[in-house]
Amino acid sequence: QVQLMESGGGLVQAGGSLRLSCAASGVIFSINAMGWHRQAPGKQRELVAVINSDGSTDYADSVKGRFTISSDNAKKTVYMQMNSLKPEDTAVYYCNARIRSSYYSVNNYWGQGTQVTVSS
């Protein structure tokens, strides 16, 4: 079983910064990718950023140049530095990871979510 533990959400004024962290624990053979999605009230969940096992990254157009995703493989942790935050970044942010738990088992896991609120 795999667990994802998120931290770092909160309330910040527009233009401010926050750093999200997500640590994976449990039976982990390897991590194929980790990333962040978000869901604002009344909207669908959307991909924000992802980092793959080879270090490549991808970002939603709305956050390019403002958010940076990184990882510490030894700690099985992914980070997302969010700068120049805007009110439209307000959402629940969910950590997501694609993890191999055995030779035959690769699954997608989600964290419980952390609230990010940006005031204008």
C-alpha positions in Angstrom: 0.0 0.0 0.0 1.2 3.5 -0.8 0.3 6.8 0.9 0.9 10.3 -0.3 1.2 13.0 2.4 0.8 16.6 1.3 1.8 19.8 3.1 2.3 23.5 2.4 -1.1 24.8 1.5 -2.6 27.9 3.0 -3.8 31.5 2.5 -1.6 34.0 0.7 -2.1 37.4 -0.9 -1.9 37.8 -4.6 1.7 38.1 -5.7 2.8 35.9 -2.9 4.4 32.5 -2.8 3.8 29.0 -1.4 5.6 25.7 -1.5 3.8 22.4 -1.6 5.4 19.1 -0.7 4.2 15.6 -1.2 6.0 12.6 0.3 5.3 9.0 -0.8 5.6 6.1 1.6 4.8 2.4 1.6 5.7 -0.4 -0.7 7.5 1.4 -3.5 9.7 -0.3 -6.1 10.1 2.8 -8.3 8.3 6.1 -9.0 7.4 6.7 -12.6 6.1 10.2 -12.2 4.8 12.6 -9.6 2.8 15.7 -10.0 0.1 18.1 -8.9 -3.5 18.5 -10.0 -5.9 21.1 -8.8 -9.6 21.5 -8.6 -11.4 24.8 -8.1 -15.1 25.0 -7.0 -17.4 24.1 -9.8 -14.5 23.2 -12.1 -12.9 19.9 -13.3 -9.7 18.7 -11.8 -6.8 19.8 -14.0 -3.1 18.9 -14.3 -0.8 21.6 -13.0 2.6 20.1 -13.2 4.3 16.8 -13.5 7.9 15.5 -13.2 8.9 12.2 -14.7 11.5 9.7 -13.5 13.9 11.0 -16.1 13.6 14.5 -14.7 11.5 15.9 -17.5 8.7 18.2 -16.5 5.4 19.5 -18.0 3.3 22.4 -16.9 -0.2 23.8 -17.5 0.1 26.9 -19.7 -1.6 28.9 -16.9 1.3 28.3 -14.5 4.3 28.3 -16.8 7.0 30.7 -15.6 5.4 31.0 -12.1 5.4 27.4 -10.8 8.4 25.1 -10.6 8.2 21.4 -9.8 11.1 19.4 -8.5 11.7 16.2 -6.7 14.1 14.5 -4.2 14.2 10.9 -5.3 15.9 9.7 -2.1 13.1 11.2 0.0 10.4 10.1 -2.5 9.1 13.6 -2.3 7.9 16.1 -4.9 7.8 19.9 -4.4 6.1 22.7 -6.2 7.2 26.2 -5.7 4.4 28.6 -6.6 5.3 32.2 -7.1 3.4 35.2 -8.3 0.2 33.6 -7.1 -3.1 34.8 -8.5 -6.7 34.6 -7.2 -7.4 32.2 -10.0 -4.9 29.7 -8.5 -7.2 29.2 -5.6 -8.1 25.5 -5.5 -7.6 22.2 -3.7 -4.2 20.9 -4.9 -3.9 17.1 -5.1 -0.6 15.2 -5.3 -0.6 12.4 -7.8 2.0 9.6 -8.3 2.4 6.7 -10.6 4.2 4.1 -8.6 5.5 0.6 -9.3 5.0 -1.5 -6.2 6.2 -4.7 -7.8 7.4 -6.1 -11.2 3.7 -6.6 -12.2 2.0 -3.7 -10.4 1.9 -0.1 -11.5 -0.8 2.1 -10.0 -1.9 5.7 -9.8 -2.2 7.2 -6.3 -3.7 10.4 -5.0 -3.2 12.5 -1.9 -6.1 13.9 0.1 -5.6 17.4 -1.1 -4.4 20.7 0.4 -6.2 24.0 0.1 -4.5 26.9 -1.5 -6.4 30.2 -1.3 -5.1 33.4 -2.9 -6.7 36.6 -1.8 -6.9 39.7 -4.1 
